[in-house]
Amino acid sequence: MAEKTLFQKIADREIPADIVYEDDQCIAFRDINPQAPTHLLIVPRRPIPTLDDITEEDAPLIGHLFVVARRLAAQEGIAGGYRTVFNCGAAAGQSVFHLHLHLLGGRPMQWPPG
């Protein structure tokens, strides 16, 4: 059995986190190194290492992550002005290899982001 990812350990309550949402498909919590006043991570419960590893069968799950992002943006008071980001691989800044959607808001976002 592969070692659990940090995010699996958070979902299993083995590591504490500031959890703001959870359901049977995903969990969302505040990033410990926020890059905006609101910075949440929305993580599927099923470990998928990177965006490159998703399959056609994952489409409903990925869609669900975005529905949760919209709901959390409203809950956090940032609806109408937020960014969602998937980083894919170390070269893109992914540091935990368990797919996760960043929800960032509460300040003006610049473009290009990198």
Jmol script that loads the backbone (N, CA, C; Angstrom):
load data "model"
ATOM      1  N   MET A   1       0.842  -1.193   0.000  1.00  0.00           N
ATOM      2  CA  MET A   1       0.000   0.000   0.000  1.00  0.00           C
ATOM      3  C   MET A   1       0.879   1.245   0.000  1.00  0.00           C
ATOM      4  N   ALA A   2       0.573   2.177  -0.882  1.00  0.00           N
ATOM      5  CA  ALA A   2       1.346   3.412  -0.969  1.00  0.00           C
ATOM      6  C   ALA A   2       1.127   4.267   0.272  1.00  0.00           C
ATOM      7  N   GLU A   3       2.137   5.036   0.611  1.00  0.00           N
ATOM      8  CA  GLU A   3       2.031   5.927   1.758  1.00  0.00           C
ATOM      9  C   GLU A   3       0.988   7.000   1.473  1.00  0.00           C
ATOM     10  N   LYS A   4       0.238   7.354   2.489  1.00  0.00           N
ATOM     11  CA  LYS A   4      -0.783   8.390   2.339  1.00  0.00           C
ATOM     12  C   LYS A   4      -0.138   9.735   2.048  1.00  0.00           C
ATOM     13  N   THR A   5      -0.821  10.525   1.235  1.00  0.00           N
ATOM     14  CA  THR A   5      -0.362  11.892   1.001  1.00  0.00           C
ATOM     15  C   THR A   5      -0.726  12.756   2.205  1.00  0.00           C
ATOM     16  N   LEU A   6      -0.110  13.903   2.292  1.00  0.00           N
ATOM     17  CA  LEU A   6      -0.433  14.867   3.337  1.00  0.00           C
ATOM     18  C   LEU A   6      -1.928  15.170   3.328  1.00  0.00           C
ATOM     19  N   PHE A   7      -2.500  15.328   2.130  1.00  0.00           N
ATOM     20  CA  PHE A   7      -3.912  15.676   2.035  1.00  0.00           C
ATOM     21  C   PHE A   7      -4.812  14.515   2.444  1.00  0.00           C
ATOM     22  N   GLN A   8      -4.400  13.277   2.188  1.00  0.00           N
ATOM     23  CA  GLN A   8      -5.172  12.130   2.677  1.00  0.00           C
ATOM     24  C   GLN A   8      -5.158  12.109   4.198  1.00  0.00           C
ATOM     25  N   LYS A   9      -4.016  12.432   4.784  1.00  0.00           N
ATOM     26  CA  LYS A   9      -3.910  12.455   6.242  1.00  0.00           C
ATOM     27  C   LYS A   9      -4.794  13.545   6.839  1.00  0.00           C
ATOM     28  N   ILE A  10      -4.899  14.690   6.160  1.00  0.00           N
ATOM     29  CA  ILE A  10      -5.800  15.751   6.624  1.00  0.00           C
ATOM     30  C   ILE A  10      -7.245  15.268   6.533  1.00  0.00           C
ATOM     31  N   ALA A  11      -7.611  14.674   5.398  1.00  0.00           N
ATOM     32  CA  ALA A  11      -8.982  14.184   5.222  1.00  0.00           C
ATOM     33  C   ALA A  11      -9.340  13.121   6.250  1.00  0.00           C
ATOM     34  N   ASP A  12      -8.368  12.319   6.641  1.00  0.00           N
ATOM     35  CA  ASP A  12      -8.585  11.267   7.637  1.00  0.00           C
ATOM     36  C   ASP A  12      -8.424  11.759   9.073  1.00  0.00           C
ATOM     37  N   ARG A  13      -8.220  13.070   9.230  1.00  0.00           N
ATOM     38  CA  ARG A  13      -8.081  13.702  10.542  1.00  0.00           C
ATOM     39  C   ARG A  13      -6.852  13.230  11.312  1.00  0.00           C
ATOM     40  N   GLU A  14      -5.834  12.806  10.577  1.00  0.00           N
ATOM     41  CA  GLU A  14      -4.578  12.420  11.209  1.00  0.00           C
ATOM     42  C   GLU A  14      -3.673  13.629  11.405  1.00  0.00           C
ATOM     43  N   ILE A  15      -3.902  14.674  10.620  1.00  0.00           N
ATOM     44  CA  ILE A  15      -3.168  15.936  10.706  1.00  0.00           C
ATOM     45  C   ILE A  15      -4.215  17.048  10.785  1.00  0.00           C
ATOM     46  N   PRO A  16      -4.053  18.000  11.710  1.00  0.00           N
ATOM     47  CA  PRO A  16      -5.047  19.064  11.816  1.00  0.00           C
ATOM     48  C   PRO A  16      -4.987  20.039  10.647  1.00  0.00           C
ATOM     49  N   ALA A  17      -6.139  20.612  10.341  1.00  0.00           N
ATOM     50  CA  ALA A  17      -6.250  21.648   9.314  1.00  0.00           C
ATOM     51  C   ALA A  17      -7.495  22.463   9.619  1.00  0.00           C
ATOM     52  N   ASP A  18      -7.547  23.660   9.071  1.00  0.00           N
ATOM     53  CA  ASP A  18      -8.718  24.528   9.216  1.00  0.00           C
ATOM     54  C   ASP A  18      -9.695  24.159   8.100  1.00  0.00           C
ATOM     55  N   ILE A  19     -10.492  23.126   8.347  1.00  0.00           N
ATOM     56  CA  ILE A  19     -11.410  22.590   7.348  1.00  0.00           C
ATOM     57  C   ILE A  19     -12.644  23.482   7.269  1.00  0.00           C
ATOM     58  N   VAL A  20     -13.002  23.870   6.037  1.00  0.00           N
ATOM     59  CA  VAL A  20     -14.160  24.737   5.830  1.00  0.00           C
ATOM     60  C   VAL A  20     -15.309  24.027   5.124  1.00  0.00           C
ATOM     61  N   TYR A  21     -15.026  22.846   4.562  1.00  0.00           N
ATOM     62  CA  TYR A  21     -16.070  22.111   3.842  1.00  0.00           C
ATOM     63  C   TYR A  21     -15.616  20.672   3.662  1.00  0.00           C
ATOM     64  N   GLU A  22     -16.588  19.759   3.676  1.00  0.00           N
ATOM     65  CA  GLU A  22     -16.296  18.387   3.280  1.00  0.00           C
ATOM     66  C   GLU A  22     -17.577  17.686   2.897  1.00  0.00           C
ATOM     67  N   ASP A  23     -17.431  16.751   1.989  1.00  0.00           N
ATOM     68  CA  ASP A  23     -18.517  15.867   1.599  1.00  0.00           C
ATOM     69  C   ASP A  23     -17.900  14.521   1.253  1.00  0.00           C
ATOM     70  N   ASP A  24     -18.659  13.634   0.648  1.00  0.00           N
ATOM     71  CA  ASP A  24     -18.138  12.301   0.374  1.00  0.00           C
ATOM     72  C   ASP A  24     -17.104  12.272  -0.744  1.00  0.00           C
ATOM     73  N   GLN A  25     -16.996  13.359  -1.542  1.00  0.00           N
ATOM     74  CA  GLN A  25     -16.060  13.393  -2.662  1.00  0.00           C
ATOM     75  C   GLN A  25     -14.815  14.242  -2.423  1.00  0.00           C
ATOM     76  N   CYS A  26     -14.932  15.247  -1.556  1.00  0.00           N
ATOM     77  CA  CYS A  26     -13.794  16.162  -1.382  1.00  0.00           C
ATOM     78  C   CYS A  26     -13.797  16.797  -0.003  1.00  0.00           C
ATOM     79  N   ILE A  27     -12.703  17.476   0.262  1.00  0.00           N
ATOM     80  CA  ILE A  27     -12.531  18.233   1.500  1.00  0.00           C
ATOM     81  C   ILE A  27     -11.867  19.561   1.115  1.00  0.00           C
ATOM     82  N   ALA A  28     -12.192  20.621   1.838  1.00  0.00           N
ATOM     83  CA  ALA A  28     -11.590  21.935   1.571  1.00  0.00           C
ATOM     84  C   ALA A  28     -11.094  22.524   2.883  1.00  0.00           C
ATOM     85  N   PHE A  29      -9.918  23.130   2.813  1.00  0.00           N
ATOM     86  CA  PHE A  29      -9.323  23.714   4.010  1.00  0.00           C
ATOM     87  C   PHE A  29      -8.458  24.903   3.622  1.00  0.00           C
ATOM     88  N   ARG A  30      -8.153  25.723   4.606  1.00  0.00           N
ATOM     89  CA  ARG A  30      -7.327  26.920   4.383  1.00  0.00           C
ATOM     90  C   ARG A  30      -5.870  26.517   4.160  1.00  0.00           C
ATOM     91  N   ASP A  31      -5.250  27.147   3.176  1.00  0.00           N
ATOM     92  CA  ASP A  31      -3.839  26.900   2.888  1.00  0.00           C
ATOM     93  C   ASP A  31      -2.991  27.431   4.042  1.00  0.00           C
ATOM     94  N   ILE A  32      -1.973  26.681   4.442  1.00  0.00           N
ATOM     95  CA  ILE A  32      -1.124  27.131   5.558  1.00  0.00           C
ATOM     96  C   ILE A  32      -0.126  28.206   5.123  1.00  0.00           C
ATOM     97  N   ASN A  33       0.018  28.423   3.814  1.00  0.00           N
ATOM     98  CA  ASN A  33       0.888  29.468   3.281  1.00  0.00           C
ATOM     99  C   ASN A  33       0.079  30.290   2.277  1.00  0.00           C
ATOM    100  N   PRO A  34      -0.918  31.056   2.765  1.00  0.00           N
ATOM    101  CA  PRO A  34      -1.839  31.729   1.848  1.00  0.00           C
ATOM    102  C   PRO A  34      -1.165  32.767   0.962  1.00  0.00           C
ATOM    103  N   GLN A  35      -1.608  32.768  -0.292  1.00  0.00           N
ATOM    104  CA  GLN A  35      -1.105  33.720  -1.279  1.00  0.00           C
ATOM    105  C   GLN A  35      -2.112  34.825  -1.549  1.00  0.00           C
ATOM    106  N   ALA A  36      -3.209  34.823  -0.827  1.00  0.00           N
ATOM    107  CA  ALA A  36      -4.255  35.848  -0.916  1.00  0.00           C
ATOM    108  C   ALA A  36      -5.007  35.819   0.412  1.00  0.00           C
ATOM    109  N   PRO A  37      -5.772  36.875   0.713  1.00  0.00           N
ATOM    110  CA  PRO A  37      -6.533  36.865   1.969  1.00  0.00           C
ATOM    111  C   PRO A  37      -7.418  35.625   2.126  1.00  0.00           C
ATOM    112  N   THR A  38      -8.010  35.171   1.040  1.00  0.00           N
ATOM    113  CA  THR A  38      -8.715  33.887   1.038  1.00  0.00           C
ATOM    114  C   THR A  38      -7.924  32.942   0.158  1.00  0.00           C
ATOM    115  N   HIS A  39      -7.468  31.835   0.711  1.00  0.00           N
ATOM    116  CA  HIS A  39      -6.735  30.822  -0.061  1.00  0.00           C
ATOM    117  C   HIS A  39      -7.125  29.464   0.500  1.00  0.00           C
ATOM    118  N   LEU A  40      -8.021  28.806  -0.225  1.00  0.00           N
ATOM    119  CA  LEU A  40      -8.495  27.485   0.170  1.00  0.00           C
ATOM    120  C   LEU A  40      -7.979  26.445  -0.800  1.00  0.00           C
ATOM    121  N   LEU A  41      -7.818  25.237  -0.317  1.00  0.00           N
ATOM    122  CA  LEU A  41      -7.467  24.090  -1.153  1.00  0.00           C
ATOM    123  C   LEU A  41      -8.656  23.146  -1.154  1.00  0.00           C
ATOM    124  N   ILE A  42      -9.093  22.765  -2.340  1.00  0.00           N
ATOM    125  CA  ILE A  42     -10.210  21.840  -2.497  1.00  0.00           C
ATOM    126  C   ILE A  42      -9.608  20.554  -3.051  1.00  0.00           C
ATOM    127  N   VAL A  43      -9.723  19.489  -2.267  1.00  0.00           N
ATOM    128  CA  VAL A  43      -8.967  18.265  -2.513  1.00  0.00           C
ATOM    129  C   VAL A  43      -9.920  17.077  -2.654  1.00  0.00           C
ATOM    130  N   PRO A  44      -9.818  16.330  -3.756  1.00  0.00           N
ATOM    131  CA  PRO A  44     -10.635  15.122  -3.836  1.00  0.00           C
ATOM    132  C   PRO A  44     -10.175  14.111  -2.785  1.00  0.00           C
ATOM    133  N   ARG A  45     -11.104  13.362  -2.252  1.00  0.00           N
ATOM    134  CA  ARG A  45     -10.743  12.345  -1.258  1.00  0.00           C
ATOM    135  C   ARG A  45      -9.939  11.226  -1.907  1.00  0.00           C
ATOM    136  N   ARG A  46     -10.240  10.925  -3.167  1.00  0.00           N
ATOM    137  CA  ARG A  46      -9.487   9.894  -3.877  1.00  0.00           C
ATOM    138  C   ARG A  46      -8.186  10.507  -4.371  1.00  0.00           C
ATOM    139  N   PRO A  47      -7.056   9.924  -4.021  1.00  0.00           N
ATOM    140  CA  PRO A  47      -5.782  10.516  -4.441  1.00  0.00           C
ATOM    141  C   PRO A  47      -5.540  10.346  -5.938  1.00  0.00           C
ATOM    142  N   ILE A  48      -5.334  11.477  -6.581  1.00  0.00           N
ATOM    143  CA  ILE A  48      -4.928  11.543  -7.985  1.00  0.00           C
ATOM    144  C   ILE A  48      -3.661  12.401  -7.951  1.00  0.00           C
ATOM    145  N   PRO A  49      -2.511  11.895  -8.377  1.00  0.00           N
ATOM    146  CA  PRO A  49      -1.267  12.652  -8.193  1.00  0.00           C
ATOM    147  C   PRO A  49      -1.253  14.036  -8.862  1.00  0.00           C
ATOM    148  N   THR A  50      -1.597  14.115 -10.145  1.00  0.00           N
ATOM    149  CA  THR A  50      -1.536  15.395 -10.858  1.00  0.00           C
ATOM    150  C   THR A  50      -2.688  15.485 -11.848  1.00  0.00           C
ATOM    151  N   LEU A  51      -2.856  16.647 -12.417  1.00  0.00           N
ATOM    152  CA  LEU A  51      -3.867  16.842 -13.454  1.00  0.00           C
ATOM    153  C   LEU A  51      -3.602  15.925 -14.644  1.00  0.00           C
ATOM    154  N   ASP A  52      -2.345  15.610 -14.904  1.00  0.00           N
ATOM    155  CA  ASP A  52      -2.002  14.683 -15.990  1.00  0.00           C
ATOM    156  C   ASP A  52      -2.526  13.270 -15.745  1.00  0.00           C
ATOM    157  N   ASP A  53      -2.891  12.964 -14.511  1.00  0.00           N
ATOM    158  CA  ASP A  53      -3.336  11.623 -14.161  1.00  0.00           C
ATOM    159  C   ASP A  53      -4.847  11.441 -14.174  1.00  0.00           C
ATOM    160  N   ILE A  54      -5.603  12.501 -14.470  1.00  0.00           N
ATOM    161  CA  ILE A  54      -7.051  12.329 -14.503  1.00  0.00           C
ATOM    162  C   ILE A  54      -7.453  11.574 -15.765  1.00  0.00           C
ATOM    163  N   THR A  55      -8.612  10.932 -15.684  1.00  0.00           N
ATOM    164  CA  THR A  55      -9.159  10.167 -16.803  1.00  0.00           C
ATOM    165  C   THR A  55     -10.551  10.687 -17.131  1.00  0.00           C
ATOM    166  N   GLU A  56     -11.127  10.181 -18.197  1.00  0.00           N
ATOM    167  CA  GLU A  56     -12.494  10.550 -18.565  1.00  0.00           C
ATOM    168  C   GLU A  56     -13.456  10.269 -17.411  1.00  0.00           C
ATOM    169  N   GLU A  57     -13.212   9.197 -16.694  1.00  0.00           N
ATOM    170  CA  GLU A  57     -14.084   8.834 -15.580  1.00  0.00           C
ATOM    171  C   GLU A  57     -14.022   9.845 -14.430  1.00  0.00           C
ATOM    172  N   ASP A  58     -12.970  10.659 -14.396  1.00  0.00           N
ATOM    173  CA  ASP A  58     -12.818  11.661 -13.343  1.00  0.00           C
ATOM    174  C   ASP A  58     -13.576  12.955 -13.640  1.00  0.00           C
ATOM    175  N   ALA A  59     -14.165  13.086 -14.825  1.00  0.00           N
ATOM    176  CA  ALA A  59     -14.834  14.330 -15.207  1.00  0.00           C
ATOM    177  C   ALA A  59     -15.892  14.767 -14.189  1.00  0.00           C
ATOM    178  N   PRO A  60     -16.773  13.878 -13.708  1.00  0.00           N
ATOM    179  CA  PRO A  60     -17.747  14.333 -12.709  1.00  0.00           C
ATOM    180  C   PRO A  60     -17.088  14.833 -11.416  1.00  0.00           C
ATOM    181  N   LEU A  61     -16.019  14.194 -10.994  1.00  0.00           N
ATOM    182  CA  LEU A  61     -15.318  14.619  -9.785  1.00  0.00           C
ATOM    183  C   LEU A  61     -14.695  15.998  -9.977  1.00  0.00           C
ATOM    184  N   ILE A  62     -14.041  16.202 -11.102  1.00  0.00           N
ATOM    185  CA  ILE A  62     -13.398  17.500 -11.363  1.00  0.00           C
ATOM    186  C   ILE A  62     -14.457  18.599 -11.429  1.00  0.00           C
ATOM    187  N   GLY A  63     -15.577  18.304 -12.085  1.00  0.00           N
ATOM    188  CA  GLY A  63     -16.679  19.263 -12.114  1.00  0.00           C
ATOM    189  C   GLY A  63     -17.179  19.578 -10.717  1.00  0.00           C
ATOM    190  N   HIS A  64     -17.268  18.569  -9.880  1.00  0.00           N
ATOM    191  CA  HIS A  64     -17.720  18.760  -8.502  1.00  0.00           C
ATOM    192  C   HIS A  64     -16.783  19.704  -7.741  1.00  0.00           C
ATOM    193  N   LEU A  65     -15.481  19.588  -7.972  1.00  0.00           N
ATOM    194  CA  LEU A  65     -14.531  20.483  -7.300  1.00  0.00           C
ATOM    195  C   LEU A  65     -14.830  21.938  -7.631  1.00  0.00           C
ATOM    196  N   PHE A  66     -15.200  22.208  -8.887  1.00  0.00           N
ATOM    197  CA  PHE A  66     -15.521  23.582  -9.288  1.00  0.00           C
ATOM    198  C   PHE A  66     -16.856  24.055  -8.711  1.00  0.00           C
ATOM    199  N   VAL A  67     -17.816  23.162  -8.593  1.00  0.00           N
ATOM    200  CA  VAL A  67     -19.084  23.519  -7.950  1.00  0.00           C
ATOM    201  C   VAL A  67     -18.830  23.878  -6.487  1.00  0.00           C
ATOM    202  N   VAL A  68     -17.984  23.105  -5.834  1.00  0.00           N
ATOM    203  CA  VAL A  68     -17.624  23.401  -4.445  1.00  0.00           C
ATOM    204  C   VAL A  68     -16.882  24.732  -4.373  1.00  0.00           C
ATOM    205  N   ALA A  69     -15.989  25.007  -5.327  1.00  0.00           N
ATOM    206  CA  ALA A  69     -15.266  26.289  -5.348  1.00  0.00           C
ATOM    207  C   ALA A  69     -16.247  27.457  -5.429  1.00  0.00           C
ATOM    208  N   ARG A  70     -17.249  27.352  -6.291  1.00  0.00           N
ATOM    209  CA  ARG A  70     -18.247  28.424  -6.411  1.00  0.00           C
ATOM    210  C   ARG A  70     -18.977  28.610  -5.091  1.00  0.00           C
ATOM    211  N   ARG A  71     -19.372  27.522  -4.467  1.00  0.00           N
ATOM    212  CA  ARG A  71     -20.083  27.581  -3.182  1.00  0.00           C
ATOM    213  C   ARG A  71     -19.203  28.218  -2.109  1.00  0.00           C
ATOM    214  N   LEU A  72     -17.939  27.826  -2.064  1.00  0.00           N
ATOM    215  CA  LEU A  72     -17.037  28.379  -1.051  1.00  0.00           C
ATOM    216  C   LEU A  72     -16.718  29.845  -1.309  1.00  0.00           C
ATOM    217  N   ALA A  73     -16.623  30.235  -2.584  1.00  0.00           N
ATOM    218  CA  ALA A  73     -16.392  31.650  -2.904  1.00  0.00           C
ATOM    219  C   ALA A  73     -17.537  32.495  -2.340  1.00  0.00           C
ATOM    220  N   ALA A  74     -18.764  32.037  -2.501  1.00  0.00           N
ATOM    221  CA  ALA A  74     -19.911  32.761  -1.947  1.00  0.00           C
ATOM    222  C   ALA A  74     -19.842  32.783  -0.422  1.00  0.00           C
ATOM    223  N   GLN A  75     -19.534  31.642   0.180  1.00  0.00           N
ATOM    224  CA  GLN A  75     -19.437  31.532   1.638  1.00  0.00           C
ATOM    225  C   GLN A  75     -18.371  32.461   2.195  1.00  0.00           C
ATOM    226  N   GLU A  76     -17.261  32.602   1.474  1.00  0.00           N
ATOM    227  CA  GLU A  76     -16.129  33.423   1.933  1.00  0.00           C
ATOM    228  C   GLU A  76     -16.274  34.903   1.565  1.00  0.00           C
ATOM    229  N   GLY A  77     -17.332  35.243   0.828  1.00  0.00           N
ATOM    230  CA  GLY A  77     -17.566  36.645   0.460  1.00  0.00           C
ATOM    231  C   GLY A  77     -16.716  37.137  -0.692  1.00  0.00           C
ATOM    232  N   ILE A  78     -16.247  36.229  -1.557  1.00  0.00           N
ATOM    233  CA  ILE A  78     -15.403  36.644  -2.688  1.00  0.00           C
ATOM    234  C   ILE A  78     -16.049  36.341  -4.040  1.00  0.00           C
ATOM    235  N   ALA A  79     -17.332  35.957  -4.038  1.00  0.00           N
ATOM    236  CA  ALA A  79     -18.017  35.654  -5.297  1.00  0.00           C
ATOM    237  C   ALA A  79     -17.892  36.827  -6.256  1.00  0.00           C
ATOM    238  N   GLY A  80     -17.641  36.529  -7.507  1.00  0.00           N
ATOM    239  CA  GLY A  80     -17.503  37.570  -8.526  1.00  0.00           C
ATOM    240  C   GLY A  80     -16.096  38.093  -8.679  1.00  0.00           C
ATOM    241  N   GLY A  81     -15.144  37.640  -7.861  1.00  0.00           N
ATOM    242  CA  GLY A  81     -13.778  38.117  -7.959  1.00  0.00           C
ATOM    243  C   GLY A  81     -12.791  37.161  -7.317  1.00  0.00           C
ATOM    244  N   TYR A  82     -12.592  36.008  -7.937  1.00  0.00           N
ATOM    245  CA  TYR A  82     -11.669  35.021  -7.389  1.00  0.00           C
ATOM    246  C   TYR A  82     -11.001  34.259  -8.520  1.00  0.00           C
ATOM    247  N   ARG A  83      -9.994  33.495  -8.166  1.00  0.00           N
ATOM    248  CA  ARG A  83      -9.246  32.688  -9.134  1.00  0.00           C
ATOM    249  C   ARG A  83      -9.216  31.251  -8.649  1.00  0.00           C
ATOM    250  N   THR A  84      -9.311  30.307  -9.597  1.00  0.00           N
ATOM    251  CA  THR A  84      -9.113  28.893  -9.304  1.00  0.00           C
ATOM    252  C   THR A  84      -7.904  28.429 -10.111  1.00  0.00           C
ATOM    253  N   VAL A  85      -7.088  27.584  -9.486  1.00  0.00           N
ATOM    254  CA  VAL A  85      -5.843  27.146 -10.119  1.00  0.00           C
ATOM    255  C   VAL A  85      -5.561  25.690  -9.776  1.00  0.00           C
ATOM    256  N   PHE A  86      -5.211  24.909 -10.799  1.00  0.00           N
ATOM    257  CA  PHE A  86      -4.593  23.601 -10.613  1.00  0.00           C
ATOM    258  C   PHE A  86      -3.136  23.765 -11.052  1.00  0.00           C
ATOM    259  N   ASN A  87      -2.183  23.448 -10.200  1.00  0.00           N
ATOM    260  CA  ASN A  87      -0.789  23.366 -10.611  1.00  0.00           C
ATOM    261  C   ASN A  87      -0.535  21.905 -11.001  1.00  0.00           C
ATOM    262  N   CYS A  88       0.212  21.692 -12.070  1.00  0.00           N
ATOM    263  CA  CYS A  88       0.467  20.329 -12.536  1.00  0.00           C
ATOM    264  C   CYS A  88       1.965  20.088 -12.620  1.00  0.00           C
ATOM    265  N   GLY A  89       2.499  19.380 -11.631  1.00  0.00           N
ATOM    266  CA  GLY A  89       3.914  19.041 -11.614  1.00  0.00           C
ATOM    267  C   GLY A  89       4.758  20.063 -10.879  1.00  0.00           C
ATOM    268  N   ALA A  90       5.937  19.627 -10.501  1.00  0.00           N
ATOM    269  CA  ALA A  90       6.855  20.474  -9.738  1.00  0.00           C
ATOM    270  C   ALA A  90       7.229  21.752 -10.483  1.00  0.00           C
ATOM    271  N   ALA A  91       7.389  21.673 -11.799  1.00  0.00           N
ATOM    272  CA  ALA A  91       7.766  22.858 -12.577  1.00  0.00           C
ATOM    273  C   ALA A  91       6.688  23.935 -12.541  1.00  0.00           C
ATOM    274  N   ALA A  92       5.453  23.546 -12.238  1.00  0.00           N
ATOM    275  CA  ALA A  92       4.350  24.504 -12.142  1.00  0.00           C
ATOM    276  C   ALA A  92       4.074  24.913 -10.694  1.00  0.00           C
ATOM    277  N   GLY A  93       4.865  24.412  -9.764  1.00  0.00           N
ATOM    278  CA  GLY A  93       4.708  24.793  -8.368  1.00  0.00           C
ATOM    279  C   GLY A  93       3.935  23.802  -7.518  1.00  0.00           C
ATOM    280  N   GLN A  94       3.586  22.641  -8.063  1.00  0.00           N
ATOM    281  CA  GLN A  94       2.879  21.643  -7.263  1.00  0.00           C
ATOM    282  C   GLN A  94       3.859  21.030  -6.273  1.00  0.00           C
ATOM    283  N   SER A  95       3.524  21.101  -4.987  1.00  0.00           N
ATOM    284  CA  SER A  95       4.417  20.563  -3.963  1.00  0.00           C
ATOM    285  C   SER A  95       3.845  19.337  -3.261  1.00  0.00           C
ATOM    286  N   VAL A  96       2.532  19.156  -3.321  1.00  0.00           N
ATOM    287  CA  VAL A  96       1.893  17.948  -2.787  1.00  0.00           C
ATOM    288  C   VAL A  96       1.283  17.224  -3.981  1.00  0.00           C
ATOM    289  N   PHE A  97       1.718  15.998  -4.199  1.00  0.00           N
ATOM    290  CA  PHE A  97       1.273  15.269  -5.382  1.00  0.00           C
ATOM    291  C   PHE A  97       0.001  14.479  -5.084  1.00  0.00           C
ATOM    292  N   HIS A  98      -1.017  15.275  -4.816  1.00  0.00           N
ATOM    293  CA  HIS A  98      -2.405  14.856  -4.642  1.00  0.00           C
ATOM    294  C   HIS A  98      -3.184  16.036  -5.213  1.00  0.00           C
ATOM    295  N   LEU A  99      -3.822  15.810  -6.347  1.00  0.00           N
ATOM    296  CA  LEU A  99      -4.530  16.872  -7.052  1.00  0.00           C
ATOM    297  C   LEU A  99      -5.283  17.772  -6.083  1.00  0.00           C
ATOM    298  N   HIS A 100      -5.203  19.081  -6.289  1.00  0.00           N
ATOM    299  CA  HIS A 100      -5.935  20.026  -5.458  1.00  0.00           C
ATOM    300  C   HIS A 100      -6.172  21.315  -6.230  1.00  0.00           C
ATOM    301  N   LEU A 101      -7.352  21.872  -6.013  1.00  0.00           N
ATOM    302  CA  LEU A 101      -7.764  23.112  -6.655  1.00  0.00           C
ATOM    303  C   LEU A 101      -7.595  24.250  -5.662  1.00  0.00           C
ATOM    304  N   HIS A 102      -6.809  25.251  -6.050  1.00  0.00           N
ATOM    305  CA  HIS A 102      -6.643  26.447  -5.221  1.00  0.00           C
ATOM    306  C   HIS A 102      -7.800  27.389  -5.507  1.00  0.00           C
ATOM    307  N   LEU A 103      -8.365  27.964  -4.457  1.00  0.00           N
ATOM    308  CA  LEU A 103      -9.358  29.023  -4.565  1.00  0.00           C
ATOM    309  C   LEU A 103      -8.763  30.238  -3.879  1.00  0.00           C
ATOM    310  N   LEU A 104      -8.502  31.289  -4.665  1.00  0.00           N
ATOM    311  CA  LEU A 104      -7.840  32.483  -4.150  1.00  0.00           C
ATOM    312  C   LEU A 104      -8.702  33.712  -4.396  1.00  0.00           C
ATOM    313  N   GLY A 105      -8.769  34.602  -3.421  1.00  0.00           N
ATOM    314  CA  GLY A 105      -9.525  35.832  -3.587  1.00  0.00           C
ATOM    315  C   GLY A 105      -9.291  36.775  -2.432  1.00  0.00           C
ATOM    316  N   GLY A 106     -10.017  37.881  -2.471  1.00  0.00           N
ATOM    317  CA  GLY A 106      -9.901  38.872  -1.414  1.00  0.00           C
ATOM    318  C   GLY A 106      -8.907  39.969  -1.715  1.00  0.00           C
ATOM    319  N   ARG A 107      -8.324  39.935  -2.911  1.00  0.00           N
ATOM    320  CA  ARG A 107      -7.426  41.005  -3.373  1.00  0.00           C
ATOM    321  C   ARG A 107      -7.451  40.982  -4.891  1.00  0.00           C
ATOM    322  N   PRO A 108      -7.042  42.087  -5.549  1.00  0.00           N
ATOM    323  CA  PRO A 108      -6.982  42.069  -7.009  1.00  0.00           C
ATOM    324  C   PRO A 108      -5.948  41.063  -7.498  1.00  0.00           C
ATOM    325  N   MET A 109      -6.280  40.324  -8.521  1.00  0.00           N
ATOM    326  CA  MET A 109      -5.374  39.353  -9.110  1.00  0.00           C
ATOM    327  C   MET A 109      -4.694  39.973 -10.336  1.00  0.00           C
ATOM    328  N   GLN A 110      -3.433  39.689 -10.506  1.00  0.00           N
ATOM    329  CA  GLN A 110      -2.660  40.232 -11.624  1.00  0.00           C
ATOM    330  C   GLN A 110      -2.593  39.202 -12.748  1.00  0.00           C
ATOM    331  N   TRP A 111      -2.321  39.672 -13.959  1.00  0.00           N
ATOM    332  CA  TRP A 111      -2.140  38.775 -15.096  1.00  0.00           C
ATOM    333  C   TRP A 111      -0.954  39.269 -15.906  1.00  0.00           C
ATOM    334  N   PRO A 112      -0.042  38.431 -16.337  1.00  0.00           N
ATOM    335  CA  PRO A 112      -0.042  36.993 -16.138  1.00  0.00           C
ATOM    336  C   PRO A 112       0.312  36.646 -14.693  1.00  0.00           C
ATOM    337  N   PRO A 113      -0.156  35.471 -14.241  1.00  0.00           N
ATOM    338  CA  PRO A 113       0.024  35.108 -12.843  1.00  0.00           C
ATOM    339  C   PRO A 113       1.431  34.664 -12.482  1.00  0.00           C
ATOM    340  N   GLY A 114       2.194  34.113 -13.413  1.00  0.00           N
ATOM    341  CA  GLY A 114       3.506  33.561 -13.075  1.00  0.00           C
ATOM    342  C   GLY A 114       4.570  34.473 -13.410  1.00  0.00           C
TER     343      GLY A 114
END
end "model"
wireframe off; spacefill off
backbone 0.3
color backbone group
